[in-house]
Amino acid sequence: MARKKKKNNQPISSQSAEQAALERFAPLLDEQDYAALLNDLEQPLYSAIRVNPLKADARKDVAGWAQQYSWHLEQVPFCPTGWWVKEADNPPSQTIEHRMGAFYIQDAASMLPVELFDLQPHPDQLILDLAASPGGKTTHLISRAGDQGLVLANDASRERITALRLVLQTWGAINQAVLRFQAEQYGRWYPETFDRVLLDAPCSMQGLRTSESHPSRPISDREVQQLARRQTRMLESALQAVKTGGQVVYSTCTLTPEEDEMVLDALLKAYPGAIRIEDTRARLPYPAPALRQVGEVHLEEQVQGAARIWPHRYHTAGFFAALITKTDSILGKESQPPERPLEQFGLDALDQSEFDDLVLMIEDQYGFDLATLLEDQGCGLWQKGSAVFMIPELFVRHFSSLPFQSLGMMLGEFSPTGFVPSHEWLSRFSGAFSNGRVTLGDEQGKQWMRGEDIRGFYENQIQGESIVAVCDELGRYIGRGKYSEGSLKNLLPRRLVWF
């Protein structure tokens, strides 16, 4: 019997993986473009930030950060809230603003998918993010929707759910729910339900740029085909779940045609007349057309309207995105989603008396109109044990029996000494308080961010023991504190402490 050849299990370097990807993609470019691509890959890939409009002003605050941190910024041309950080004495990741969710660090190419949508705030809008973790594009959806309507953030991976939840908490999002199901199920469970659906599909990550979140790795033809089959099923589910006349964005962080253009081509042929690939040229400052053909395969003409972002087009990682309009129903097999009513999660809606008492307490302690906030956000107050949550009414109306991983925003919790607002709620809304805020000096602020209590701190306007919003000299919210005469106990979440 012949002896089996021993497999080589030595790890392949990211440089070798990138070279293999380059060889795979070289036939897709003409000589001039290929030379431009090679030149661009020699240049640094700049980090980029996307501003959170729920907490910051995209112009005024960005200018202030640039001055404060000695940043040289350049606008991302297809994202009004995105900036490249080309020089930085202080890295964006090491700032208070980043820790408190005033901006998200994200490769610029990843800002494109959500910008392709026609999307405005609307109180009844239903949005589905089918593969949401770690949450960057979900926060972008929430921002463009003005945290109105409802965003369902779904991810099938148990390991990635915690990261998704934390990102949405830090962003200050209210009208959202985190779910964990296979994306392929939603078209069967909720046909013709959503106004917008985003599918940033799991892919081979052949974007020709190595980063912590997108490492280069070798990829086989077999794996590419397996991924493409799953991506096609997921996109089919997205198209079934969106309303006729609604929009789906399909995107990947790979340049492999089998996972990009050929997925679109397959669905155009499977559902002729039911979907339309929109031309992205009008939405980009300069064109980045998709391929016309792959090898000997000639693609449907519409496919070229998608955006194939080679790194040298915009000096980003490689990326692919398509905007699809559903023009007719796409019939499929329907089934019932799993059920677990809110009451089985231990949630009970506050009655009117409890609601009024809490609204009055927030008004007395912080000078803040909670009732108006709830009306504007389309939320109700629900209690679980000692905790009180702001829960989107659209979820209760349309998905009240669908099991979730997290829902809405925690307003706070009752304790033996009174009501304690949550860090997330204070982080987003304490700037509108007329009282219940204290300001620390520069050295005290540094102590605070190290997680230390502040001794010998007196605030005449605060009576007795109170939970206060703590700010630094620049007016930035830096956490919750429990004030008692002469001291300020630090309630900053441990994940935000600077050690």
Secondary structure, 3 states (H helix, E strand, C coil): CCCCCCCCCCCCCHHHHHHHHHHHHHHHCCHHHHHHHHHHHCCCCCEEEEECCCCCCCCHHHHHHHHHHCEEEEECCCCCCEEEEEEECCCHHHCHHHHCCCEEECCHHHHHHHHHCCCCCCCCCEEEECCCCCCHHHHHHHHHCCCCCEEEEECCCHHHHHHHHHHHHHHCCCCEEEECCCHHHHHHHCCCCEEEEEEECCCCCCCCCCCCCCCCCCCCHHHHHHHHHHHHHHHHHHHHHEEEEEEEEEEECCCCHHHCHHHHHHHHHHCCCCEEECCHHHHCCCCCECCCEECCEECCHHHHHCEEECHHHHCCCCEEEEEEEECCCCCCCCCCCCCCCHHHHCCEECCHHHHHHHHHHHHHHHCCCHHHHHHHHCEEEEEECCEEEEEEHHHHHHHCCCCCCEECEEEEEEECCEEEECHHHHHHHHHHCCCCEEECCHHHHHHHHCCCCEEEECCCCCCCCEEEEEECCCCCEEEEEEEECEEEEECCCHHHCCC
